[in-house]
């Protein structure tokens, strides 16, 4: 289980130490802006242990997003820092390039 809404997430794209409300607001905005979304892995994720109970997971992903007015297709590299938590893992940060 990976906890996305953990209160101690330190980085979410361009937000530093976002609140739960900021995370939810950003997700709602994205879903409303791009109601049609498709994602796929371009290559297998790379998992690297970076400390006691922490990992970096880096994935190259392809995407297609669209709305009635817009269409975008491309590739991105997404990196999540995960930390051990009771019952599973929690997302500490998410960045994308």
C-alpha angles and dihedrals in degrees: 000000000000115000109218097177097052109148094228099062104139102192131024111175102293096351122095117208093350121196122236088254091054091051092049092045092052092048092049091049092050094047092048094045094047108028091166113059136165127177134179138177115252092193137358114286117259113230118198126179107225102176145338104322096351132107138179115220113194121187134178107217136183121215144188119191129173147167131183089278105032144040129189131178127178150109132274139178112231123194124192124187108210128193133193115262136173106288097007141328134325128209110244097178142353125203132171136194 
